[in-house]
Amino acid sequence: MAARGGSGGPAVSVLAPNGRRHTVKVTPGTVLLQVLEDTCQRQDLDPAEYGLK
């Protein structure tokens, strides 16, 4: 789900498996794998065990 970040730039909101939401700032060149890795790092999860839907 695309959303506008607090700074006015584009962002993606990710619902993590633990029920928490994480907003990742993105650019047109941002790779989805980077969004997954950033979210997992902040939620202390292993990105190899998760995927984006």
CHARMM-style PDB file with segment names, atoms N, HN, CA, C and O in Angstrom:
ATOM      1  N   MET     1       0.842  -1.167   0.000  1.00  0.00      PROA
ATOM      2  CA  MET     1       0.000   0.000   0.000  1.00  0.00      PROA
ATOM      3  C   MET     1       0.891   1.234   0.000  1.00  0.00      PROA
ATOM      4  O   MET     1       1.708   1.410   0.904  1.00  0.00      PROA
ATOM      5  N   ALA     2       0.746   2.056  -0.966  1.00  0.00      PROA
ATOM      6  HN  ALA     2       0.083   1.913  -1.700  1.00  0.00      PROA
ATOM      7  CA  ALA     2       1.550   3.275  -1.048  1.00  0.00      PROA
ATOM      8  C   ALA     2       0.917   4.360  -0.189  1.00  0.00      PROA
ATOM      9  O   ALA     2      -0.305   4.493  -0.127  1.00  0.00      PROA
ATOM     10  N   ALA     3       1.749   5.108   0.454  1.00  0.00      PROA
ATOM     11  HN  ALA     3       2.742   5.000   0.404  1.00  0.00      PROA
ATOM     12  CA  ALA     3       1.272   6.192   1.305  1.00  0.00      PROA
ATOM     13  C   ALA     3       2.274   7.337   1.245  1.00  0.00      PROA
ATOM     14  O   ALA     3       3.391   7.170   0.754  1.00  0.00      PROA
ATOM     15  N   ARG     4       1.883   8.459   1.729  1.00  0.00      PROA
ATOM     16  HN  ARG     4       0.976   8.594   2.128  1.00  0.00      PROA
ATOM     17  CA  ARG     4       2.788   9.601   1.819  1.00  0.00      PROA
ATOM     18  C   ARG     4       3.424   9.599   3.200  1.00  0.00      PROA
ATOM     19  O   ARG     4       2.731   9.517   4.214  1.00  0.00      PROA
ATOM     20  N   GLY     5       4.738   9.690   3.232  1.00  0.00      PROA
ATOM     21  HN  GLY     5       5.302   9.756   2.409  1.00  0.00      PROA
ATOM     22  CA  GLY     5       5.456   9.745   4.509  1.00  0.00      PROA
ATOM     23  C   GLY     5       5.259  11.092   5.177  1.00  0.00      PROA
ATOM     24  O   GLY     5       4.767  12.030   4.550  1.00  0.00      PROA
ATOM     25  N   GLY     6       5.634  11.196   6.430  1.00  0.00      PROA
ATOM     26  HN  GLY     6       6.034  10.434   6.939  1.00  0.00      PROA
ATOM     27  CA  GLY     6       5.477  12.441   7.179  1.00  0.00      PROA
ATOM     28  C   GLY     6       6.243  13.590   6.561  1.00  0.00      PROA
ATOM     29  O   GLY     6       5.855  14.747   6.723  1.00  0.00      PROA
ATOM     30  N   SER     7       7.339  13.291   5.844  1.00  0.00      PROA
ATOM     31  HN  SER     7       7.653  12.351   5.713  1.00  0.00      PROA
ATOM     32  CA  SER     7       8.135  14.349   5.228  1.00  0.00      PROA
ATOM     33  C   SER     7       7.615  14.719   3.846  1.00  0.00      PROA
ATOM     34  O   SER     7       8.211  15.552   3.164  1.00  0.00      PROA
ATOM     35  N   GLY     8       6.519  14.115   3.429  1.00  0.00      PROA
ATOM     36  HN  GLY     8       6.035  13.439   3.983  1.00  0.00      PROA
ATOM     37  CA  GLY     8       5.946  14.443   2.141  1.00  0.00      PROA
ATOM     38  C   GLY     8       6.439  13.579   0.998  1.00  0.00      PROA
ATOM     39  O   GLY     8       5.920  13.684  -0.114  1.00  0.00      PROA
ATOM     40  N   GLY     9       7.435  12.721   1.238  1.00  0.00      PROA
ATOM     41  HN  GLY     9       7.856  12.636   2.141  1.00  0.00      PROA
ATOM     42  CA  GLY     9       7.942  11.833   0.206  1.00  0.00      PROA
ATOM     43  C   GLY     9       7.148  10.541   0.155  1.00  0.00      PROA
ATOM     44  O   GLY     9       6.425  10.211   1.095  1.00  0.00      PROA
ATOM     45  N   PRO    10       7.281   9.813  -0.940  1.00  0.00      PROA
ATOM     46  CA  PRO    10       6.554   8.552  -1.067  1.00  0.00      PROA
ATOM     47  C   PRO    10       7.071   7.517  -0.065  1.00  0.00      PROA
ATOM     48  O   PRO    10       8.258   7.485   0.261  1.00  0.00      PROA
ATOM     49  N   ALA    11       6.160   6.681   0.411  1.00  0.00      PROA
ATOM     50  HN  ALA    11       5.196   6.707   0.146  1.00  0.00      PROA
ATOM     51  CA  ALA    11       6.509   5.659   1.387  1.00  0.00      PROA
ATOM     52  C   ALA    11       5.603   4.455   1.193  1.00  0.00      PROA
ATOM     53  O   ALA    11       4.542   4.554   0.575  1.00  0.00      PROA
ATOM     54  N   VAL    12       6.031   3.319   1.727  1.00  0.00      PROA
ATOM     55  HN  VAL    12       6.892   3.239   2.229  1.00  0.00      PROA
ATOM     56  CA  VAL    12       5.255   2.091   1.695  1.00  0.00      PROA
ATOM     57  C   VAL    12       5.024   1.679   3.143  1.00  0.00      PROA
ATOM     58  O   VAL    12       5.953   1.670   3.950  1.00  0.00      PROA
ATOM     59  N   SER    13       3.788   1.340   3.462  1.00  0.00      PROA
ATOM     60  HN  SER    13       3.034   1.348   2.806  1.00  0.00      PROA
ATOM     61  CA  SER    13       3.452   0.864   4.795  1.00  0.00      PROA
ATOM     62  C   SER    13       3.387  -0.657   4.768  1.00  0.00      PROA
ATOM     63  O   SER    13       2.660  -1.242   3.965  1.00  0.00      PROA
ATOM     64  N   VAL    14       4.157  -1.296   5.658  1.00  0.00      PROA
ATOM     65  HN  VAL    14       4.747  -0.821   6.310  1.00  0.00      PROA
ATOM     66  CA  VAL    14       4.236  -2.757   5.695  1.00  0.00      PROA
ATOM     67  C   VAL    14       3.655  -3.239   7.012  1.00  0.00      PROA
ATOM     68  O   VAL    14       4.033  -2.752   8.077  1.00  0.00      PROA
ATOM     69  N   LEU    15       2.728  -4.204   6.944  1.00  0.00      PROA
ATOM     70  HN  LEU    15       2.420  -4.600   6.079  1.00  0.00      PROA
ATOM     71  CA  LEU    15       2.188  -4.832   8.141  1.00  0.00      PROA
ATOM     72  C   LEU    15       3.026  -6.069   8.417  1.00  0.00      PROA
ATOM     73  O   LEU    15       2.983  -7.035   7.654  1.00  0.00      PROA
ATOM     74  N   ALA    16       3.789  -6.044   9.506  1.00  0.00      PROA
ATOM     75  HN  ALA    16       3.824  -5.260  10.125  1.00  0.00      PROA
ATOM     76  CA  ALA    16       4.680  -7.149   9.855  1.00  0.00      PROA
ATOM     77  C   ALA    16       3.883  -8.298  10.469  1.00  0.00      PROA
ATOM     78  O   ALA    16       2.765  -8.089  10.941  1.00  0.00      PROA
ATOM     79  N   PRO    17       4.447  -9.512  10.467  1.00  0.00      PROA
ATOM     80  CA  PRO    17       3.750 -10.674  11.025  1.00  0.00      PROA
ATOM     81  C   PRO    17       3.393 -10.522  12.507  1.00  0.00      PROA
ATOM     82  O   PRO    17       2.470 -11.177  12.993  1.00  0.00      PROA
ATOM     83  N   ASN    18       4.110  -9.674  13.213  1.00  0.00      PROA
ATOM     84  HN  ASN    18       4.859  -9.143  12.819  1.00  0.00      PROA
ATOM     85  CA  ASN    18       3.820  -9.467  14.634  1.00  0.00      PROA
ATOM     86  C   ASN    18       2.712  -8.431  14.852  1.00  0.00      PROA
ATOM     87  O   ASN    18       2.422  -8.061  15.990  1.00  0.00      PROA
ATOM     88  N   GLY    19       2.091  -7.963  13.756  1.00  0.00      PROA
ATOM     89  HN  GLY    19       2.326  -8.263  12.831  1.00  0.00      PROA
ATOM     90  CA  GLY    19       0.979  -7.028  13.841  1.00  0.00      PROA
ATOM     91  C   GLY    19       1.373  -5.565  13.844  1.00  0.00      PROA
ATOM     92  O   GLY    19       0.502  -4.695  13.865  1.00  0.00      PROA
ATOM     93  N   ARG    20       2.656  -5.274  13.822  1.00  0.00      PROA
ATOM     94  HN  ARG    20       3.363  -5.980  13.805  1.00  0.00      PROA
ATOM     95  CA  ARG    20       3.119  -3.887  13.817  1.00  0.00      PROA
ATOM     96  C   ARG    20       3.256  -3.376  12.389  1.00  0.00      PROA
ATOM     97  O   ARG    20       3.585  -4.128  11.471  1.00  0.00      PROA
ATOM     98  N   ARG    21       2.999  -2.093  12.222  1.00  0.00      PROA
ATOM     99  HN  ARG    21       2.731  -1.483  12.968  1.00  0.00      PROA
ATOM    100  CA  ARG    21       3.174  -1.459  10.917  1.00  0.00      PROA
ATOM    101  C   ARG    21       4.514  -0.753  10.895  1.00  0.00      PROA
ATOM    102  O   ARG    21       4.965  -0.196  11.896  1.00  0.00      PROA
ATOM    103  N   HSD    22       5.135  -0.792   9.737  1.00  0.00      PROA
ATOM    104  HN  HSD    22       4.769  -1.245   8.924  1.00  0.00      PROA
ATOM    105  CA  HSD    22       6.416  -0.123   9.545  1.00  0.00      PROA
ATOM    106  C   HSD    22       6.336   0.642   8.233  1.00  0.00      PROA
ATOM    107  O   HSD    22       5.972   0.071   7.204  1.00  0.00      PROA
ATOM    108  N   THR    23       6.670   1.925   8.257  1.00  0.00      PROA
ATOM    109  HN  THR    23       6.965   2.389   9.092  1.00  0.00      PROA
ATOM    110  CA  THR    23       6.653   2.753   7.055  1.00  0.00      PROA
ATOM    111  C   THR    23       8.073   2.911   6.547  1.00  0.00      PROA
ATOM    112  O   THR    23       8.975   3.313   7.282  1.00  0.00      PROA
ATOM    113  N   VAL    24       8.254   2.585   5.269  1.00  0.00      PROA
ATOM    114  HN  VAL    24       7.521   2.259   4.672  1.00  0.00      PROA
ATOM    115  CA  VAL    24       9.564   2.660   4.633  1.00  0.00      PROA
ATOM    116  C   VAL    24       9.508   3.722   3.546  1.00  0.00      PROA
ATOM    117  O   VAL    24       8.666   3.655   2.650  1.00  0.00      PROA
ATOM    118  N   LYS    25      10.401   4.700   3.622  1.00  0.00      PROA
ATOM    119  HN  LYS    25      11.085   4.755   4.350  1.00  0.00      PROA
ATOM    120  CA  LYS    25      10.493   5.709   2.567  1.00  0.00      PROA
ATOM    121  C   LYS    25      11.078   5.051   1.325  1.00  0.00      PROA
ATOM    122  O   LYS    25      12.029   4.275   1.417  1.00  0.00      PROA
ATOM    123  N   VAL    26      10.513   5.360   0.176  1.00  0.00      PROA
ATOM    124  HN  VAL    26       9.740   5.990   0.101  1.00  0.00      PROA
ATOM    125  CA  VAL    26      10.952   4.748  -1.075  1.00  0.00      PROA
ATOM    126  C   VAL    26      11.178   5.810  -2.145  1.00  0.00      PROA
ATOM    127  O   VAL    26      10.700   6.940  -2.045  1.00  0.00      PROA
ATOM    128  N   THR    27      11.919   5.409  -3.164  1.00  0.00      PROA
ATOM    129  HN  THR    27      12.307   4.491  -3.245  1.00  0.00      PROA
ATOM    130  CA  THR    27      12.115   6.210  -4.372  1.00  0.00      PROA
ATOM    131  C   THR    27      11.695   5.335  -5.544  1.00  0.00      PROA
ATOM    132  O   THR    27      11.457   4.142  -5.356  1.00  0.00      PROA
ATOM    133  N   PRO    28      11.599   5.887  -6.738  1.00  0.00      PROA
ATOM    134  CA  PRO    28      11.246   5.046  -7.884  1.00  0.00      PROA
ATOM    135  C   PRO    28      12.243   3.900  -8.121  1.00  0.00      PROA
ATOM    136  O   PRO    28      11.899   2.902  -8.754  1.00  0.00      PROA
ATOM    137  N   GLY    29      13.454   4.041  -7.622  1.00  0.00      PROA
ATOM    138  HN  GLY    29      13.734   4.852  -7.107  1.00  0.00      PROA
ATOM    139  CA  GLY    29      14.461   3.003  -7.821  1.00  0.00      PROA
ATOM    140  C   GLY    29      14.586   2.017  -6.660  1.00  0.00      PROA
ATOM    141  O   GLY    29      15.440   1.132  -6.696  1.00  0.00      PROA
ATOM    142  N   THR    30      13.749   2.156  -5.635  1.00  0.00      PROA
ATOM    143  HN  THR    30      13.055   2.875  -5.605  1.00  0.00      PROA
ATOM    144  CA  THR    30      13.834   1.262  -4.485  1.00  0.00      PROA
ATOM    145  C   THR    30      13.385  -0.146  -4.869  1.00  0.00      PROA
ATOM    146  O   THR    30      12.322  -0.332  -5.460  1.00  0.00      PROA
ATOM    147  N   VAL    31      14.204  -1.121  -4.527  1.00  0.00      PROA
ATOM    148  HN  VAL    31      15.068  -0.969  -4.046  1.00  0.00      PROA
ATOM    149  CA  VAL    31      13.901  -2.527  -4.812  1.00  0.00      PROA
ATOM    150  C   VAL    31      13.054  -3.073  -3.667  1.00  0.00      PROA
ATOM    151  O   VAL    31      13.309  -2.758  -2.504  1.00  0.00      PROA
ATOM    152  N   LEU    32      12.038  -3.897  -3.986  1.00  0.00      PROA
ATOM    153  HN  LEU    32      11.830  -4.153  -4.930  1.00  0.00      PROA
ATOM    154  CA  LEU    32      11.162  -4.435  -2.948  1.00  0.00      PROA
ATOM    155  C   LEU    32      11.916  -5.264  -1.919  1.00  0.00      PROA
ATOM    156  O   LEU    32      11.527  -5.299  -0.751  1.00  0.00      PROA
ATOM    157  N   LEU    33      12.981  -5.925  -2.330  1.00  0.00      PROA
ATOM    158  HN  LEU    33      13.297  -5.897  -3.278  1.00  0.00      PROA
ATOM    159  CA  LEU    33      13.781  -6.690  -1.381  1.00  0.00      PROA
ATOM    160  C   LEU    33      14.346  -5.778  -0.299  1.00  0.00      PROA
ATOM    161  O   LEU    33      14.451  -6.185   0.858  1.00  0.00      PROA
ATOM    162  N   GLN    34      14.708  -4.555  -0.660  1.00  0.00      PROA
ATOM    163  HN  GLN    34      14.622  -4.224  -1.600  1.00  0.00      PROA
ATOM    164  CA  GLN    34      15.222  -3.601   0.323  1.00  0.00      PROA
ATOM    165  C   GLN    34      14.135  -3.219   1.322  1.00  0.00      PROA
ATOM    166  O   GLN    34      14.422  -3.043   2.506  1.00  0.00      PROA
ATOM    167  N   VAL    35      12.900  -3.090   0.866  1.00  0.00      PROA
ATOM    168  HN  VAL    35      12.667  -3.233  -0.096  1.00  0.00      PROA
ATOM    169  CA  VAL    35      11.777  -2.788   1.758  1.00  0.00      PROA
ATOM    170  C   VAL    35      11.603  -3.934   2.753  1.00  0.00      PROA
ATOM    171  O   VAL    35      11.428  -3.699   3.949  1.00  0.00      PROA
ATOM    172  N   LEU    36      11.651  -5.165   2.265  1.00  0.00      PROA
ATOM    173  HN  LEU    36      11.793  -5.356   1.294  1.00  0.00      PROA
ATOM    174  CA  LEU    36      11.528  -6.336   3.127  1.00  0.00      PROA
ATOM    175  C   LEU    36      12.662  -6.390   4.148  1.00  0.00      PROA
ATOM    176  O   LEU    36      12.417  -6.599   5.336  1.00  0.00      PROA
ATOM    177  N   GLU    37      13.900  -6.203   3.693  1.00  0.00      PROA
ATOM    178  HN  GLU    37      14.099  -6.033   2.728  1.00  0.00      PROA
ATOM    179  CA  GLU    37      15.045  -6.270   4.590  1.00  0.00      PROA
ATOM    180  C   GLU    37      15.007  -5.171   5.644  1.00  0.00      PROA
ATOM    181  O   GLU    37      15.331  -5.422   6.805  1.00  0.00      PROA
ATOM    182  N   ASP    38      14.618  -3.966   5.263  1.00  0.00      PROA
ATOM    183  HN  ASP    38      14.355  -3.762   4.320  1.00  0.00      PROA
ATOM    184  CA  ASP    38      14.537  -2.857   6.205  1.00  0.00      PROA
ATOM    185  C   ASP    38      13.477  -3.133   7.275  1.00  0.00      PROA
ATOM    186  O   ASP    38      13.705  -2.903   8.463  1.00  0.00      PROA
ATOM    187  N   THR    39      12.332  -3.622   6.843  1.00  0.00      PROA
ATOM    188  HN  THR    39      12.146  -3.809   5.879  1.00  0.00      PROA
ATOM    189  CA  THR    39      11.259  -3.941   7.778  1.00  0.00      PROA
ATOM    190  C   THR    39      11.678  -5.043   8.742  1.00  0.00      PROA
ATOM    191  O   THR    39      11.463  -4.927   9.949  1.00  0.00      PROA
ATOM    192  N   CYS    40      12.270  -6.103   8.221  1.00  0.00      PROA
ATOM    193  HN  CYS    40      12.444  -6.197   7.240  1.00  0.00      PROA
ATOM    194  CA  CYS    40      12.695  -7.213   9.076  1.00  0.00      PROA
ATOM    195  C   CYS    40      13.779  -6.781  10.057  1.00  0.00      PROA
ATOM    196  O   CYS    40      13.782  -7.215  11.209  1.00  0.00      PROA
ATOM    197  N   GLN    41      14.688  -5.940   9.614  1.00  0.00      PROA
ATOM    198  HN  GLN    41      14.686  -5.588   8.678  1.00  0.00      PROA
ATOM    199  CA  GLN    41      15.749  -5.468  10.504  1.00  0.00      PROA
ATOM    200  C   GLN    41      15.155  -4.685  11.675  1.00  0.00      PROA
ATOM    201  O   GLN    41      15.563  -4.880  12.819  1.00  0.00      PROA
ATOM    202  N   ARG    42      14.211  -3.817  11.401  1.00  0.00      PROA
ATOM    203  HN  ARG    42      13.879  -3.659  10.472  1.00  0.00      PROA
ATOM    204  CA  ARG    42      13.610  -3.006  12.460  1.00  0.00      PROA
ATOM    205  C   ARG    42      12.714  -3.825  13.385  1.00  0.00      PROA
ATOM    206  O   ARG    42      12.535  -3.465  14.548  1.00  0.00      PROA
ATOM    207  N   GLN    43      12.150  -4.919  12.882  1.00  0.00      PROA
ATOM    208  HN  GLN    43      12.295  -5.211  11.937  1.00  0.00      PROA
ATOM    209  CA  GLN    43      11.270  -5.758  13.692  1.00  0.00      PROA
ATOM    210  C   GLN    43      12.008  -6.958  14.285  1.00  0.00      PROA
ATOM    211  O   GLN    43      11.388  -7.807  14.926  1.00  0.00      PROA
ATOM    212  N   ASP    44      13.324  -7.036  14.079  1.00  0.00      PROA
ATOM    213  HN  ASP    44      13.828  -6.346  13.559  1.00  0.00      PROA
ATOM    214  CA  ASP    44      14.164  -8.132  14.567  1.00  0.00      PROA
ATOM    215  C   ASP    44      13.674  -9.485  14.035  1.00  0.00      PROA
ATOM    216  O   ASP    44      13.512 -10.443  14.792  1.00  0.00      PROA
ATOM    217  N   LEU    45      13.444  -9.541  12.718  1.00  0.00      PROA
ATOM    218  HN  LEU    45      13.576  -8.763  12.104  1.00  0.00      PROA
ATOM    219  CA  LEU    45      12.996 -10.753  12.035  1.00  0.00      PROA
ATOM    220  C   LEU    45      14.015 -11.138  10.976  1.00  0.00      PROA
ATOM    221  O   LEU    45      14.803 -10.303  10.531  1.00  0.00      PROA
ATOM    222  N   ASP    46      14.000 -12.405  10.572  1.00  0.00      PROA
ATOM    223  HN  ASP    46      13.360 -13.084  10.934  1.00  0.00      PROA
ATOM    224  CA  ASP    46      14.900 -12.905   9.539  1.00  0.00      PROA
ATOM    225  C   ASP    46      14.229 -12.744   8.174  1.00  0.00      PROA
ATOM    226  O   ASP    46      13.217 -13.398   7.920  1.00  0.00      PROA
ATOM    227  N   PRO    47      14.759 -11.892   7.284  1.00  0.00      PROA
ATOM    228  CA  PRO    47      14.111 -11.669   5.985  1.00  0.00      PROA
ATOM    229  C   PRO    47      14.040 -12.923   5.117  1.00  0.00      PROA
ATOM    230  O   PRO    47      13.216 -12.983   4.204  1.00  0.00      PROA
ATOM    231  N   ALA    48      14.875 -13.918   5.373  1.00  0.00      PROA
ATOM    232  HN  ALA    48      15.544 -13.870   6.114  1.00  0.00      PROA
ATOM    233  CA  ALA    48      14.843 -15.164   4.601  1.00  0.00      PROA
ATOM    234  C   ALA    48      13.572 -15.968   4.894  1.00  0.00      PROA
ATOM    235  O   ALA    48      13.181 -16.828   4.105  1.00  0.00      PROA
ATOM    236  N   GLU    49      12.939 -15.687   6.015  1.00  0.00      PROA
ATOM    237  HN  GLU    49      13.257 -14.988   6.656  1.00  0.00      PROA
ATOM    238  CA  GLU    49      11.734 -16.423   6.415  1.00  0.00      PROA
ATOM    239  C   GLU    49      10.437 -15.739   6.014  1.00  0.00      PROA
ATOM    240  O   GLU    49       9.357 -16.282   6.246  1.00  0.00      PROA
ATOM    241  N   TYR    50      10.526 -14.543   5.409  1.00  0.00      PROA
ATOM    242  HN  TYR    50      11.403 -14.102   5.220  1.00  0.00      PROA
ATOM    243  CA  TYR    50       9.330 -13.764   5.092  1.00  0.00      PROA
ATOM    244  C   TYR    50       9.355 -13.282   3.650  1.00  0.00      PROA
ATOM    245  O   TYR    50      10.390 -13.311   2.983  1.00  0.00      PROA
ATOM    246  N   GLY    51       8.200 -12.841   3.187  1.00  0.00      PROA
ATOM    247  HN  GLY    51       7.360 -12.817   3.728  1.00  0.00      PROA
ATOM    248  CA  GLY    51       8.056 -12.289   1.846  1.00  0.00      PROA
ATOM    249  C   GLY    51       7.019 -11.194   1.869  1.00  0.00      PROA
ATOM    250  O   GLY    51       6.325 -11.005   2.868  1.00  0.00      PROA
ATOM    251  N   LEU    52       6.911 -10.478   0.779  1.00  0.00      PROA
ATOM    252  HN  LEU    52       7.475 -10.631  -0.033  1.00  0.00      PROA
ATOM    253  CA  LEU    52       5.915  -9.414   0.639  1.00  0.00      PROA
ATOM    254  C   LEU    52       4.753  -9.934  -0.196  1.00  0.00      PROA
ATOM    255  O   LEU    52       4.953 -10.662  -1.168  1.00  0.00      PROA
ATOM    256  N   LYS    53       3.546  -9.558   0.186  1.00  0.00      PROA
ATOM    257  HN  LYS    53       3.384  -8.966   0.976  1.00  0.00      PROA
ATOM    258  CA  LYS    53       2.345  -9.950  -0.583  1.00  0.00      PROA
ATOM    259  C   LYS    53       1.613  -8.705  -0.995  1.00  0.00      PROA
ATOM    260  OT1 LYS    53       0.575  -8.788  -1.651  1.00  0.00      PROA
TER     261      LYS     53
END
